[in-house]
Amino acid sequence: MTRYLISFDDGAMDHLSEEDLPDVGKAAHAVVQEAVNAGVFVFGAGLERQRASVVATDGMVTDGPYPETKAVVGGFVVVDVAAREEALAWAARFAVACRCAQEVRELGADPETDAMLRQADRR
């Protein structure tokens, strides 16, 4: 299985009215429940708008907000599926639910970290 990040940019749902948001939330949660039931959901969340901090290698912290020219993630889901086509199909479901386009990226595998997690689960 391979993990994929399905995400949308901050501002991608700005076209929605305040009245639409409860329906969007309900639809998105329904797709999350489908992904949980299918055993492919790993994690997901919405992110606070433009509230990011960048920590440099010297420890210096720079806080947002950032100019609109910098792409900022607005929300995401991680799924663990057998093929990219399956990730694209889940992204299509989220696109309909959230009423905005979704970006799909394969997450790099890290067998060493996976082994650490399996070891921690045994404790």
C-alpha positions as CSV (number, residue, x, y, z in Angstrom):
1,M,0.0,0.0,0.0
2,T,1.1,3.6,-0.7
3,R,0.2,6.7,1.2
4,Y,-1.1,9.7,-0.7
5,L,-1.7,13.3,0.4
6,I,-4.9,14.8,-0.9
7,S,-5.0,18.5,-0.2
8,F,-6.5,21.8,-1.2
9,D,-5.1,25.3,-1.1
10,D,-6.1,27.9,1.5
11,G,-8.8,30.0,-0.1
12,A,-10.0,27.2,-2.4
13,M,-13.4,27.3,-0.7
14,D,-13.7,31.1,-0.5
15,H,-16.4,31.0,-3.2
16,L,-18.7,29.3,-0.6
17,S,-21.1,31.3,1.5
18,E,-21.2,30.9,5.3
19,E,-24.6,29.2,4.8
20,D,-22.9,26.5,2.6
21,L,-20.2,25.6,5.1
22,P,-22.3,23.2,7.3
23,D,-23.4,21.2,4.2
24,V,-19.8,21.1,3.0
25,G,-18.6,19.9,6.4
26,K,-21.3,17.2,6.5
27,A,-20.4,16.0,3.0
28,A,-16.7,16.0,3.7
29,H,-17.2,14.0,7.0
30,A,-19.3,11.5,5.0
31,V,-16.4,10.9,2.6
32,V,-14.0,10.6,5.6
33,Q,-16.4,8.0,7.1
34,E,-16.4,6.1,3.8
35,A,-12.6,6.2,3.8
36,V,-12.5,5.0,7.4
37,N,-14.9,2.2,6.6
38,A,-12.8,1.2,3.6
39,G,-9.7,1.0,5.8
40,V,-7.8,3.6,3.8
41,F,-8.0,6.7,6.0
42,V,-4.8,7.6,7.8
43,F,-5.3,11.2,9.0
44,G,-6.8,14.5,7.9
45,A,-7.5,18.0,9.1
46,G,-8.3,21.6,8.1
47,L,-5.6,24.1,8.8
48,E,-6.0,27.5,10.5
49,R,-6.0,30.1,7.8
50,Q,-2.6,31.7,7.1
51,R,-1.4,30.7,10.6
52,A,2.0,29.1,9.9
53,S,5.4,29.5,11.5
54,V,8.6,28.8,9.7
55,V,11.5,27.6,11.9
56,A,14.9,28.0,10.4
57,T,17.9,25.8,11.0
58,D,19.3,28.4,13.4
59,G,16.0,28.3,15.4
60,M,14.7,31.7,14.2
61,V,10.9,31.7,13.9
62,T,9.0,33.7,11.3
63,D,5.3,33.8,11.7
64,G,2.6,34.2,9.0
65,P,0.4,35.5,7.6
66,Y,2.2,35.2,4.2
67,P,1.6,37.1,1.0
68,E,-1.1,35.5,-1.2
69,T,1.6,34.6,-3.7
70,K,2.8,31.8,-1.4
71,A,0.7,28.7,-1.7
72,V,-0.6,27.6,1.7
73,V,-2.4,24.3,2.4
74,G,-6.0,24.8,3.6
75,G,-6.8,21.2,4.5
76,F,-5.7,17.6,3.8
77,V,-6.3,13.9,4.1
78,V,-3.8,11.1,3.9
79,V,-5.0,7.8,2.5
80,D,-3.2,4.5,2.2
81,V,-4.3,2.8,-1.0
82,A,-3.0,0.1,-3.4
83,A,-2.7,2.4,-6.5
84,R,-2.6,6.0,-7.6
85,E,-5.9,5.6,-9.4
86,E,-7.5,4.7,-6.1
87,A,-6.1,7.9,-4.5
88,L,-7.4,9.9,-7.5
89,A,-10.8,8.4,-7.0
90,W,-10.8,9.4,-3.3
91,A,-9.6,12.9,-4.3
92,A,-12.6,13.1,-6.7
93,R,-15.0,12.3,-3.8
94,F,-13.4,15.0,-1.6
95,A,-13.5,17.5,-4.5
96,V,-17.3,17.0,-4.8
97,A,-17.8,17.2,-1.0
98,C,-15.5,20.2,-0.5
99,R,-16.6,21.9,-3.7
100,C,-13.0,22.6,-4.7
101,A,-10.2,21.0,-6.6
102,Q,-7.9,18.6,-4.7
103,E,-4.2,18.0,-5.3
104,V,-2.8,14.4,-5.0
105,R,0.8,13.6,-4.1
106,E,2.4,10.3,-3.3
107,L,4.2,10.4,0.0
108,G,7.7,9.0,0.1
109,A,8.0,5.6,1.8
110,D,10.3,5.5,4.8
111,P,10.7,1.8,6.0
112,E,12.8,2.9,9.0
113,T,10.0,5.2,10.3
114,D,7.4,2.5,9.6
115,A,9.6,0.0,11.6
116,M,9.7,2.5,14.5
117,L,5.9,2.9,14.5
118,R,5.4,-0.9,14.5
119,Q,7.8,-1.2,17.4
120,A,6.0,1.5,19.3
121,D,2.6,-0.2,18.7
122,R,3.9,-3.4,20.3
123,R,4.6,-1.6,23.6
